[in-house]
Amino acid sequence: MATVTATRPTAPAEALPPRRPRKGPVAWVREHIVQIAAFCVFVYMLLPNVLVIVFSFNQPKGRYNYTWQHFSLNAWLHPCEAPGMCESVRLSLEIGIAATIVATILGTLIAFALARYRFAGRAATNLLIFMPMATPEVVMGSSLLTLFVSLSGVITIGAETIFIAHVMFCISFVVVTVKARIAARDPRLEQAAMDLYATERQTFMRVTLPLVMPGIAAGALLAFSLSFDDYIITSFNASPSTTTFTMFVWGASTRGTPVKINVVGTMMFVVSLLAVGGAQFLAFRRARRRVS
């Protein structure tokens, strides 16, 4: 009689994870093409600022600060050594701060009106807001000069006309920035505040304004940068005795740019980084408090 022997089932061998094929450099570049492109654009944008910082420590032998000679702190220790430079920087700061305050207030009010209300001429107002941004600065500067010359008995060409011109073209950028922030907010937050018996003023001060404040701050920074950096419109509407920092740099470039110009540029760049970094840090801390 035949005997049947039972065999125990053997445990399956442990499956080994498949080996990932090694990727060549072309595949790696293809996977990280977006990061590589962003890095190249970032370097391209910051390279002029890096050169400005580096050449602020240069000690040129001649009039031109275009070739590196040797390291020196003379420009940082004596930033006002160049005649008329500190006066031009002070005038640019005064006009820039005043134009930023006025343009930010008016631009914020216009942005709220365009984003939250429907009125006759709203579409035309939106079109007019974009006109200073689309108009060439040469055309705007010459048109404003014609206007100020016709009003020479009322307005004195100089710092006043520069201030008015800067407010005019800075308002458009503030309106666009703040309006985008208003459009991105959640209207249900204001409705919830009103449901909790908050008045319109309390809702605006405690809900709406804090939500829109980052856009207002961004518009103010943009307005100040545009005002401080503008040359074409400023040169059209300035008097012979009025010299802003950009006009000083343009005039100095024909005779030889002093190293102190790079010092001022480095200071402005560092202040901008600190402002943006401080805003990001405060936003990060506020987000952590909400999570906790």
C-alpha positions as CSV (number, residue, x, y, z in Angstrom):
1,M,0.0,0.0,0.0
2,A,1.5,3.3,-1.0
3,T,2.1,5.8,1.7
4,V,1.5,9.5,1.2
5,T,4.0,11.8,2.8
6,A,2.8,15.3,3.7
7,T,5.1,18.1,3.0
8,R,5.1,21.3,4.9
9,P,4.6,24.4,2.8
10,T,7.8,26.4,2.6
11,A,7.6,30.0,3.7
12,P,8.0,32.4,0.8
13,A,11.2,34.1,0.6
14,E,11.2,37.8,1.7
15,A,10.7,40.0,-1.3
16,L,13.6,42.4,-1.8
17,P,12.7,45.9,-2.7
18,P,13.5,46.6,-6.3
19,R,16.6,48.6,-6.9
20,R,16.0,52.0,-8.2
21,P,17.9,52.6,-11.4
22,R,20.6,55.1,-11.2
23,K,19.6,58.4,-12.8
24,G,22.0,60.2,-15.0
25,P,22.7,63.9,-14.9
26,V,20.2,64.6,-17.7
27,A,17.4,62.9,-15.7
28,W,18.3,64.8,-12.6
29,V,18.3,68.1,-14.4
30,R,15.0,67.3,-16.0
31,E,13.5,66.6,-12.5
32,H,14.9,69.8,-11.0
33,I,14.5,72.1,-13.9
34,V,12.1,74.4,-12.1
35,Q,14.4,74.8,-9.1
36,I,17.4,75.4,-11.3
37,A,15.6,78.0,-13.3
38,A,14.4,79.8,-10.1
39,F,17.9,79.8,-8.7
40,C,19.4,81.2,-12.0
41,V,16.8,84.0,-12.0
42,F,17.4,84.7,-8.3
43,V,21.2,85.0,-9.0
44,Y,20.6,87.2,-12.1
45,M,18.4,89.6,-10.0
46,L,20.8,89.8,-7.1
47,L,24.0,90.0,-9.0
48,P,23.9,93.8,-9.5
49,N,23.2,94.3,-5.8
50,V,26.1,92.1,-4.9
51,L,28.4,94.2,-7.1
52,V,27.2,97.4,-5.5
53,I,28.0,96.0,-2.1
54,V,31.4,94.7,-3.1
55,F,32.5,98.0,-4.8
56,S,31.3,100.0,-1.8
57,F,34.5,98.7,-0.2
58,N,36.7,99.6,-3.1
59,Q,39.5,102.3,-3.2
60,P,39.8,103.3,-6.8
61,K,42.9,105.1,-8.0
62,G,41.2,107.3,-10.5
63,R,37.7,108.9,-10.8
64,Y,35.9,105.8,-11.9
65,N,34.8,103.1,-9.6
66,Y,34.5,100.4,-12.2
67,T,37.5,98.2,-11.6
68,W,38.6,96.7,-8.3
69,Q,41.7,98.1,-6.8
70,H,42.0,97.2,-3.1
71,F,39.8,97.0,0.0
72,S,39.1,100.1,2.0
73,L,36.5,101.4,4.6
74,N,37.1,105.0,3.7
75,A,33.7,105.4,1.9
76,W,31.8,103.9,4.8
77,L,33.7,106.1,7.4
78,H,33.1,109.3,5.3
79,P,29.9,108.8,3.4
80,C,29.2,112.6,3.0
81,E,32.7,113.4,1.6
82,A,31.3,113.8,-1.9
83,P,30.0,117.4,-2.2
84,G,26.2,117.5,-2.4
85,M,25.5,113.8,-2.1
86,C,24.1,113.7,1.4
87,E,21.9,116.8,0.6
88,S,20.5,115.0,-2.4
89,V,19.9,111.8,-0.4
90,R,18.1,113.8,2.3
91,L,15.9,115.5,-0.3
92,S,15.1,112.1,-1.9
93,L,14.2,110.7,1.4
94,E,11.9,113.6,2.3
95,I,10.1,113.5,-1.0
96,G,9.9,109.8,-0.9
97,I,8.4,109.5,2.6
98,A,5.9,112.4,2.0
99,A,4.9,110.9,-1.4
100,T,4.6,107.5,0.1
101,I,2.3,108.6,2.9
102,V,0.0,110.6,0.7
103,A,-0.1,108.0,-2.1
104,T,-0.7,105.2,0.4
105,I,-3.7,106.9,2.0
106,L,-5.3,108.0,-1.3
107,G,-4.5,104.7,-3.0
108,T,-6.0,102.6,-0.2
109,L,-9.2,104.7,-0.2
110,I,-9.5,104.3,-4.0
111,A,-8.8,100.6,-3.8
112,F,-11.6,100.1,-1.2
113,A,-14.0,102.2,-3.3
114,L,-13.2,100.2,-6.5
115,A,-13.3,96.8,-4.8
116,R,-16.4,97.1,-2.6
117,Y,-18.7,99.6,-4.2
118,R,-20.5,99.9,-7.6
119,F,-20.9,103.4,-8.9
120,A,-21.2,105.2,-12.2
121,G,-17.8,105.6,-13.9
122,R,-16.2,102.6,-12.1
123,A,-14.9,101.0,-15.3
124,A,-13.5,104.3,-16.5
125,T,-11.8,104.9,-13.1
126,N,-10.2,101.4,-13.4
127,L,-8.8,102.4,-16.8
128,L,-7.5,105.7,-15.6
129,I,-5.7,104.1,-12.7
130,F,-3.7,102.0,-15.1
131,M,-2.8,104.9,-17.4
132,P,0.1,106.2,-15.3
133,M,1.6,102.7,-15.2
134,A,1.3,102.3,-19.0
135,T,2.3,105.8,-20.0
136,P,6.0,106.2,-20.8
137,E,7.8,108.3,-18.2
138,V,9.1,110.7,-20.8
139,V,5.6,111.5,-21.9
140,M,4.3,111.8,-18.3
141,G,7.3,114.0,-17.2
142,S,6.9,116.4,-20.1
143,S,3.1,116.6,-19.7
144,L,3.5,117.4,-16.0
145,L,6.1,120.0,-16.8
146,T,3.7,121.7,-19.2
147,L,1.0,121.7,-16.5
148,F,3.3,123.1,-13.8
149,V,4.7,125.8,-16.2
150,S,1.1,126.9,-16.9
151,L,0.5,127.1,-13.1
152,S,3.8,128.8,-12.4
153,G,2.0,131.6,-10.5
154,V,0.6,129.0,-8.1
155,I,3.2,126.3,-7.9
156,T,7.0,126.7,-7.7
157,I,8.9,124.3,-9.8
158,G,11.2,122.3,-7.6
159,A,10.6,120.0,-4.6
160,E,6.9,120.8,-4.7
161,T,6.4,119.7,-8.3
162,I,8.5,116.6,-7.8
163,F,6.4,115.6,-4.8
164,I,3.1,116.1,-6.8
165,A,4.5,114.1,-9.7
166,H,5.6,111.3,-7.5
167,V,2.3,111.1,-5.7
168,M,0.6,110.9,-9.1
169,F,2.4,107.8,-10.4
170,C,2.7,106.1,-7.1
171,I,-1.0,106.0,-6.4
172,S,-1.6,103.6,-9.3
173,F,0.8,101.0,-7.8
174,V,-0.7,101.3,-4.4
175,V,-4.3,100.9,-5.8
176,V,-3.3,97.8,-7.7
177,T,-1.5,96.2,-4.7
178,V,-4.2,97.0,-2.1
179,K,-7.1,96.1,-4.4
180,A,-5.6,92.6,-5.0
181,R,-5.4,92.1,-1.3
182,I,-9.0,93.2,-0.8
183,A,-10.2,90.8,-3.5
184,A,-8.3,87.9,-1.8
185,R,-9.9,88.3,1.6
186,D,-12.7,86.2,2.9
187,P,-16.0,88.3,3.2
188,R,-17.4,85.7,5.7
189,L,-15.0,87.0,8.4
190,E,-16.6,90.4,8.3
191,Q,-20.1,88.8,8.3
192,A,-19.1,86.7,11.4
193,A,-17.9,89.9,13.2
194,M,-21.2,91.6,12.4
195,D,-23.1,88.6,13.6
196,L,-21.3,88.9,16.9
197,Y,-22.7,92.4,17.3
198,A,-19.6,94.3,16.2
199,T,-20.3,97.7,14.7
200,E,-19.1,98.7,11.2
201,R,-16.2,100.6,12.7
202,Q,-15.2,97.8,15.0
203,T,-15.4,95.3,12.1
204,F,-13.2,97.5,9.9
205,M,-10.6,98.2,12.6
206,R,-10.3,94.7,14.0
207,V,-11.1,92.5,11.0
208,T,-10.8,94.3,7.7
209,L,-7.8,96.5,8.3
210,P,-5.6,93.8,9.8
211,L,-6.4,91.5,6.8
212,V,-5.6,94.3,4.3
213,M,-2.6,95.7,6.1
214,P,0.0,93.4,4.4
215,G,-1.2,94.8,1.0
216,I,-1.1,98.4,2.3
217,A,2.5,97.8,3.6
218,A,3.5,96.3,0.3
219,G,2.0,99.2,-1.6
220,A,3.8,101.7,0.6
221,L,7.2,100.0,0.2
222,L,6.6,99.8,-3.6
223,A,5.7,103.5,-3.7
224,F,8.7,104.6,-1.7
225,S,11.0,102.5,-3.9
226,L,9.6,104.0,-7.0
227,S,9.8,107.5,-5.7
228,F,13.3,107.2,-4.4
229,D,14.5,105.5,-7.6
230,D,12.8,107.7,-10.2
231,Y,14.9,109.9,-12.5
232,I,13.0,110.7,-15.7
233,I,9.9,112.3,-14.2
234,T,12.0,114.0,-11.5
235,S,14.5,115.5,-14.0
236,F,11.6,117.0,-16.0
237,N,10.0,118.7,-13.0
238,A,13.0,119.8,-10.9
239,S,14.5,123.2,-10.8
240,P,18.3,123.8,-11.5
241,S,18.8,124.1,-7.7
242,T,16.9,120.9,-6.9
243,T,19.0,117.8,-7.0
244,T,17.7,114.4,-5.9
245,F,19.9,111.3,-5.4
246,T,19.1,109.9,-8.8
247,M,20.0,113.2,-10.4
248,F,23.2,113.4,-8.5
249,V,24.1,109.9,-9.6
250,W,23.4,110.8,-13.2
251,G,25.5,113.9,-13.0
252,A,28.3,112.2,-11.2
253,S,28.5,109.4,-13.8
254,T,29.9,111.8,-16.4
255,R,32.7,112.9,-14.1
256,G,33.3,109.7,-12.2
257,T,31.0,107.9,-9.8
258,P,32.3,108.2,-6.2
259,V,32.3,105.1,-4.0
260,K,29.9,106.8,-1.6
261,I,27.1,106.2,-4.2
262,N,27.6,102.4,-3.7
263,V,27.5,103.0,0.1
264,V,24.1,104.6,-0.2
265,G,22.9,101.9,-2.5
266,T,24.0,99.2,-0.1
267,M,22.3,100.9,2.8
268,M,19.0,101.1,0.9
269,F,19.3,97.4,-0.1
270,V,20.0,96.4,3.5
271,V,17.1,98.4,4.8
272,S,14.8,96.9,2.2
273,L,15.9,93.4,3.2
274,L,15.3,94.2,6.9
275,A,11.9,95.5,6.2
276,V,10.8,92.5,4.2
277,G,12.5,90.1,6.6
278,G,10.8,91.7,9.6
279,A,7.4,91.5,7.9
280,Q,7.9,87.8,7.1
281,F,9.1,87.2,10.7
282,L,6.1,88.8,12.2
283,A,3.8,86.9,9.8
284,F,5.5,83.7,10.8
285,R,5.1,84.4,14.6
286,R,1.4,85.3,14.0
287,A,0.9,82.0,12.2
288,R,2.5,80.0,15.0
289,R,0.4,81.7,17.6
290,R,-2.7,80.8,15.7
291,V,-1.7,77.2,15.4
292,S,-0.8,77.0,19.1
